[in-house]
């Protein structure tokens, strides 16, 4: 069964006129989006996700010397990943003498988790 549809002639819209109305507008403010993107970028590495998982499950401070044996990586590489997480505000650091103890900052992950849920 054929349906005859009358097509409207094409017309060029004036410059700067939108083609259609947006379906939805972003609810996340620019500053919050930048902060969440920083956290997401830091977590965009499997080793960093595993580090956060270990620190989160430990629920306390973990010495970097305890983390190195868990990965097939050198101590400087593990420390690099921890620095990226620290700069993103995901983990905190406490120095005791020569050793560095890391822990998860739950508020950093809560913002991202709240938005994702």
MIPATOR-366505 format. One record per residue (C-alpha): chain; x, y, z; residue number from 1. Coordinates in Angstrom, 1 decimal. Example, Ala and Ser with C-alpha at 12.3 -4.5 7.8 and 13.67 -1.06 7.14 Angstrom:
2
['A' [12.3 -4.5 7.8] 1]
['A' [13.7 -1.1 7.1] 2]
***
This chain:
117
['A' [0.0 0.0 0.0] 1]
['A' [1.6 3.2 -1.1] 2]
['A' [1.3 6.4 1.0] 3]
['A' [1.5 9.8 -0.7] 4]
['A' [3.4 12.2 1.4] 5]
['A' [3.6 15.8 0.4] 6]
['A' [7.2 16.9 0.8] 7]
['A' [7.9 20.5 1.9] 8]
['A' [10.3 22.3 -0.4] 9]
['A' [13.8 22.7 1.0] 10]
['A' [14.6 26.0 2.4] 11]
['A' [18.0 27.3 3.5] 12]
['A' [17.9 28.4 7.1] 13]
['A' [19.5 31.7 8.0] 14]
['A' [23.1 31.6 9.4] 15]
['A' [23.1 31.2 13.2] 16]
['A' [19.5 29.7 13.3] 17]
['A' [19.5 26.3 15.0] 18]
['A' [18.2 23.4 13.0] 19]
['A' [16.1 22.1 15.9] 20]
['A' [15.6 22.4 19.6] 21]
['A' [17.9 20.5 22.0] 22]
['A' [16.3 17.3 23.4] 23]
['A' [18.0 17.8 26.8] 24]
['A' [20.3 20.3 28.5] 25]
['A' [23.3 19.3 30.7] 26]
['A' [22.6 19.2 34.4] 27]
['A' [26.2 19.0 35.4] 28]
['A' [27.8 22.5 35.7] 29]
['A' [31.1 23.1 33.9] 30]
['A' [33.3 23.0 37.1] 31]
['A' [31.7 19.7 38.3] 32]
['A' [32.2 18.2 34.8] 33]
['A' [35.9 19.2 34.9] 34]
['A' [36.4 17.6 38.3] 35]
['A' [34.6 14.4 37.3] 36]
['A' [36.6 14.2 34.1] 37]
['A' [39.9 14.5 36.1] 38]
['A' [38.8 11.6 38.2] 39]
['A' [37.6 9.6 35.2] 40]
['A' [40.9 10.2 33.4] 41]
['A' [42.9 9.0 36.4] 42]
['A' [40.8 5.9 36.6] 43]
['A' [41.2 5.1 32.9] 44]
['A' [44.1 2.7 33.6] 45]
['A' [43.6 -0.9 34.8] 46]
['A' [46.5 -0.7 37.3] 47]
['A' [45.0 2.5 38.9] 48]
['A' [41.6 0.9 39.2] 49]
['A' [43.2 -2.1 40.9] 50]
['A' [45.2 0.2 43.2] 51]
['A' [42.0 2.1 44.2] 52]
['A' [40.3 -1.3 44.8] 53]
['A' [43.1 -2.5 47.1] 54]
['A' [43.1 0.8 49.0] 55]
['A' [39.3 0.9 49.2] 56]
['A' [39.0 -2.7 50.5] 57]
['A' [41.8 -2.2 53.0] 58]
['A' [39.9 0.8 54.5] 59]
['A' [43.1 2.2 56.0] 60]
['A' [46.5 3.4 55.1] 61]
['A' [48.6 1.1 53.0] 62]
['A' [52.4 1.5 52.6] 63]
['A' [53.6 1.6 49.0] 64]
['A' [56.0 -1.2 49.9] 65]
['A' [52.9 -3.4 50.4] 66]
['A' [51.4 -2.5 47.1] 67]
['A' [54.5 -3.1 44.8] 68]
['A' [54.4 -7.0 45.2] 69]
['A' [50.8 -7.0 44.1] 70]
['A' [51.7 -5.9 40.6] 71]
['A' [54.2 -6.9 38.0] 72]
['A' [55.6 -3.4 38.0] 73]
['A' [58.6 -1.6 39.4] 74]
['A' [58.3 0.5 42.6] 75]
['A' [58.7 3.8 40.6] 76]
['A' [55.9 2.8 38.2] 77]
['A' [53.6 2.0 41.1] 78]
['A' [54.5 5.3 42.7] 79]
['A' [53.8 7.1 39.4] 80]
['A' [50.3 5.6 39.2] 81]
['A' [49.7 6.6 42.9] 82]
['A' [50.8 10.1 42.1] 83]
['A' [48.3 10.4 39.2] 84]
['A' [45.6 9.2 41.6] 85]
['A' [46.7 11.6 44.3] 86]
['A' [46.8 14.6 41.8] 87]
['A' [43.2 13.7 40.8] 88]
['A' [42.1 13.8 44.4] 89]
['A' [41.2 10.1 44.6] 90]
['A' [43.8 9.0 47.2] 91]
['A' [45.6 10.8 50.0] 92]
['A' [49.1 10.4 51.2] 93]
['A' [50.8 10.4 54.6] 94]
['A' [54.6 10.3 54.9] 95]
['A' [56.2 8.5 57.8] 96]
['A' [60.0 8.7 57.5] 97]
['A' [61.0 7.2 54.2] 98]
['A' [57.7 5.4 53.6] 99]
['A' [54.5 6.7 52.0] 100]
['A' [51.1 5.5 53.1] 101]
['A' [48.1 5.8 50.8] 102]
['A' [44.4 5.8 51.4] 103]
['A' [41.2 6.4 49.4] 104]
['A' [39.5 9.8 49.7] 105]
['A' [35.8 8.6 49.5] 106]
['A' [34.3 12.0 48.7] 107]
['A' [36.2 12.0 45.3] 108]
['A' [34.6 8.8 44.2] 109]
['A' [31.2 9.6 45.7] 110]
['A' [30.7 12.5 43.3] 111]
['A' [31.4 10.4 40.3] 112]
['A' [29.4 7.4 41.6] 113]
['A' [26.4 9.7 42.4] 114]
['A' [26.4 11.1 38.9] 115]
['A' [26.7 7.6 37.3] 116]
['A' [23.8 6.1 39.3] 117]
***
